[in-house]
């Protein structure tokens, strides 16, 4: 049982039983007393209020009102927050931008160093611009929630990404491309990729992408992506 599952099991057991001993919890999660003690310490650090009885047996109780207060966010989750804020700012609809930036900065500081590196690599590929007022939005749909995690895995690992795509005329194809950047033209979002079969860059509307998957046995090199003059990198938008 991994650490996250152990922690979830310990919290669930304490909530259900009211009181449990270290030995009972160790049996429940299949770990040693020492491991469970470390887990309890970690859970307290995360904000859970766990009381312990002095004496043989080491009875533990979880405060009924206790909950986790330390955020455990993945890089795609933080990236999703950042690009959502960036899109709102680009659209001129972010009334509390200073508070949003301060909160996101705190979240970034809580990430491990390797995750911060991944996040900044992510942000380097993000570009923001303005959508043409002539753009037809009548067929705009929802973005597949699996697309961002698939993009993260493919982009950071330099793997191709495969997906089904529906073009403006409704024609459906299966594409396998190199994910190079992400472009936001509020309210539309685009995956910018190098298409090996066409030997050129292509912009794929993200709301037209379905069933995205990382092609794990493939690799590609990063390319310079040409953008229009009115499109700027995320880093410049922050200045």
C-alpha positions as CSV (number, residue, x, y, z in Angstrom):
1,X,0.0,0.0,0.0
2,X,1.5,3.4,-1.0
3,X,1.7,6.4,1.3
4,X,-1.4,8.2,0.0
5,X,-3.5,5.0,0.4
6,X,-2.1,4.4,3.9
7,X,-3.0,8.0,4.9
8,X,-6.5,7.7,3.4
9,X,-7.0,4.4,5.2
10,X,-5.8,5.7,8.6
11,X,-8.1,8.8,8.4
12,X,-11.1,6.7,7.3
13,X,-10.4,4.1,10.1
14,X,-10.1,6.8,12.8
15,X,-13.3,8.5,11.6
16,X,-15.2,5.2,11.6
17,X,-13.9,3.7,14.8
18,X,-13.6,6.8,17.0
19,X,-10.5,5.3,18.7
20,X,-7.8,3.0,17.3
21,X,-4.5,1.8,18.6
22,X,-1.2,2.1,16.7
23,X,-1.2,-1.8,16.4
24,X,-4.7,-1.8,15.0
25,X,-3.8,0.8,12.4
26,X,-0.6,-1.1,11.5
27,X,-2.6,-4.3,10.9
28,X,-5.2,-2.3,8.9
29,X,-2.6,-0.8,6.5
30,X,-0.1,-3.7,6.5
31,X,2.8,-1.6,7.9
32,X,5.0,-1.4,11.0
33,X,4.3,0.6,14.1
34,X,7.1,2.9,13.2
35,X,5.7,3.6,9.7
36,X,2.2,4.3,11.2
37,X,3.7,6.7,13.7
38,X,5.4,8.6,10.8
39,X,2.1,8.6,8.9
40,X,0.3,10.1,11.9
41,X,3.0,12.8,12.2
42,X,2.6,13.6,8.5
43,X,-1.2,13.7,8.8
44,X,-0.8,16.2,11.6
45,X,1.5,18.3,9.5
46,X,-1.2,18.3,6.8
47,X,-3.8,19.8,9.2
48,X,-5.5,16.7,10.8
49,X,-6.1,17.0,14.5
50,X,-5.3,13.6,16.0
51,X,-5.3,13.2,19.8
52,X,-3.4,10.4,21.5
53,X,-4.0,8.7,24.9
54,X,-1.0,8.3,27.1
55,X,-0.5,4.7,28.2
56,X,-0.1,1.2,26.8
57,X,-1.8,0.7,23.5
58,X,-1.4,4.2,22.2
59,X,-5.1,5.0,21.5
60,X,-5.7,7.6,18.9
61,X,-8.7,9.8,18.1
62,X,-9.4,12.1,15.1
63,X,-11.2,15.3,15.8
64,X,-14.6,15.0,14.0
65,X,-14.2,18.5,12.6
66,X,-10.6,17.9,11.5
67,X,-9.7,18.0,7.8
68,X,-6.7,18.4,5.5
69,X,-5.5,22.0,5.2
70,X,-2.3,21.5,3.2
71,X,-3.0,21.5,-0.6
72,X,-1.7,18.4,-2.5
73,X,-1.8,19.6,-6.0
74,X,-0.3,18.0,-9.1
75,X,1.6,20.0,-11.8
76,X,-1.4,19.8,-14.2
77,X,-3.7,21.1,-11.4
78,X,-1.5,24.1,-10.7
79,X,-1.0,24.6,-14.5
80,X,-4.8,24.5,-15.0
81,X,-5.2,27.2,-12.3
82,X,-2.5,29.4,-13.9
83,X,-3.8,29.2,-17.4
84,X,-7.3,29.8,-16.2
85,X,-6.1,33.0,-14.5
86,X,-4.1,33.9,-17.6
87,X,-7.2,33.4,-19.8
88,X,-9.3,35.6,-17.6
89,X,-6.6,38.3,-17.5
90,X,-6.3,38.2,-21.3
91,X,-10.0,38.7,-21.6
92,X,-9.9,41.7,-19.3
93,X,-12.1,39.9,-16.7
94,X,-9.9,39.4,-13.6
95,X,-11.0,41.9,-11.0
96,X,-9.0,40.3,-8.2
97,X,-5.8,39.7,-10.1
98,X,-3.4,40.7,-7.3
99,X,-5.1,38.2,-4.9
100,X,-5.1,35.5,-7.5
101,X,-1.4,36.0,-8.3
102,X,-0.5,36.0,-4.5
103,X,-2.4,32.8,-4.0
104,X,-0.9,31.1,-7.0
105,X,2.6,32.1,-5.8
106,X,2.0,30.5,-2.5
107,X,0.9,27.3,-4.2
108,X,4.0,27.3,-6.4
109,X,6.2,27.7,-3.3
110,X,4.6,24.6,-1.8
111,X,5.6,22.4,-4.8
112,X,8.7,20.2,-4.7
113,X,11.7,21.6,-6.7
114,X,11.3,19.1,-9.5
115,X,7.6,19.9,-9.8
116,X,8.4,23.6,-10.0
117,X,10.8,22.9,-12.8
118,X,8.1,21.0,-14.7
119,X,5.6,23.8,-14.0
120,X,8.0,26.5,-15.4
121,X,8.7,24.3,-18.5
122,X,4.9,24.1,-18.9
123,X,4.5,27.8,-18.7
124,X,7.2,28.4,-21.3
125,X,4.9,26.7,-23.8
126,X,1.9,28.8,-23.0
127,X,0.9,31.8,-25.2
128,X,-2.0,34.2,-25.0
129,X,-3.7,36.3,-27.6
130,X,-7.0,37.9,-28.7
131,X,-9.6,36.1,-30.8
132,X,-10.9,37.7,-33.9
133,X,-14.4,39.1,-33.4
134,X,-15.3,37.4,-36.7
135,X,-14.6,33.9,-35.3
136,X,-17.7,31.6,-35.3
137,X,-18.3,30.3,-31.8
138,X,-21.6,28.6,-32.4
139,X,-20.2,25.1,-32.3
140,X,-17.9,25.6,-29.3
141,X,-18.0,22.6,-26.9
142,X,-16.4,21.4,-23.7
143,X,-12.7,20.3,-23.5
144,X,-12.0,16.7,-22.6
145,X,-10.8,16.7,-19.0
146,X,-8.2,14.0,-20.0
147,X,-6.5,16.4,-22.4
148,X,-4.5,18.4,-19.9
149,X,-2.9,15.4,-18.1
150,X,-2.2,13.8,-21.5
151,X,-0.6,17.0,-22.8
152,X,1.5,17.2,-19.6
153,X,2.8,13.6,-19.9
154,X,3.5,14.0,-23.6
155,X,5.0,17.5,-23.5
156,X,7.3,17.0,-20.5
157,X,8.3,13.5,-21.6
158,X,8.7,14.6,-25.3
159,X,6.3,12.0,-26.5
160,X,3.8,12.2,-29.3
161,X,0.2,12.6,-28.4
162,X,-2.6,10.7,-30.3
163,X,-6.3,11.8,-30.4
164,X,-9.4,11.8,-32.4
165,X,-10.2,15.2,-34.0
166,X,-13.3,16.8,-35.5
167,X,-12.5,19.7,-37.9
168,X,-14.7,22.7,-38.7
169,X,-16.6,20.7,-41.4
170,X,-17.3,17.9,-39.0
171,X,-14.8,15.5,-40.6
172,X,-13.2,13.1,-38.0
173,X,-9.6,11.9,-38.2
174,X,-7.1,10.3,-35.8
175,X,-4.0,12.4,-35.4
176,X,-0.6,11.6,-33.9
177,X,1.4,14.8,-33.4
178,X,4.2,16.4,-31.4
179,X,2.7,18.8,-28.7
180,X,4.8,21.9,-28.9
181,X,2.7,24.7,-27.3
182,X,-0.7,25.8,-26.0
183,X,-2.4,28.9,-27.3
184,X,-5.3,30.6,-25.6
185,X,-7.5,33.0,-27.6
186,X,-10.3,33.4,-25.1
187,X,-12.7,31.7,-25.1
188,X,-11.0,29.2,-27.5
189,X,-8.0,27.0,-26.5
190,X,-5.6,25.4,-29.0
191,X,-3.1,22.7,-29.0
192,X,-0.2,23.8,-31.2
193,X,1.6,20.8,-32.6
194,X,4.0,19.7,-35.3
195,X,2.4,17.2,-37.6
196,X,5.0,14.7,-38.9
197,X,2.7,13.5,-41.7
198,X,2.3,17.1,-43.1
199,X,5.7,18.4,-42.0
200,X,4.2,21.6,-40.6
201,X,2.6,23.1,-37.5
202,X,-1.1,22.7,-36.9
203,X,-3.5,24.3,-34.5
204,X,-6.1,22.0,-33.0
205,X,-9.1,23.4,-31.2
206,X,-9.0,21.7,-27.8
207,X,-12.8,21.4,-27.6
208,X,-12.7,19.3,-30.8
209,X,-10.2,16.8,-29.4
210,X,-11.4,13.5,-27.8
211,X,-9.7,10.4,-26.4
212,X,-6.2,11.9,-26.0
213,X,-3.4,9.4,-25.2
214,X,0.4,9.7,-24.8
215,X,2.4,7.6,-27.3
216,X,4.9,6.4,-24.7
217,X,7.3,4.7,-27.2
218,X,7.9,7.8,-29.2
219,X,10.1,10.9,-28.9
220,X,10.4,14.3,-30.5
221,X,12.5,17.5,-30.3
222,X,11.3,20.9,-29.2
223,X,10.8,23.3,-32.1
224,X,10.5,27.1,-32.3
225,X,6.8,27.8,-32.7
226,X,6.0,30.9,-34.9
227,X,3.1,33.0,-33.5
228,X,1.4,36.2,-34.8
229,X,2.7,39.5,-33.4
230,X,-0.3,40.0,-31.2
231,X,0.3,36.7,-29.3
232,X,2.6,36.9,-26.3
233,X,4.1,34.3,-24.0
234,X,2.6,33.8,-20.6
235,X,5.7,35.3,-18.9
236,X,5.2,38.6,-20.7
237,X,1.6,38.7,-19.7
238,X,2.7,38.6,-16.0
239,X,4.9,41.6,-16.3
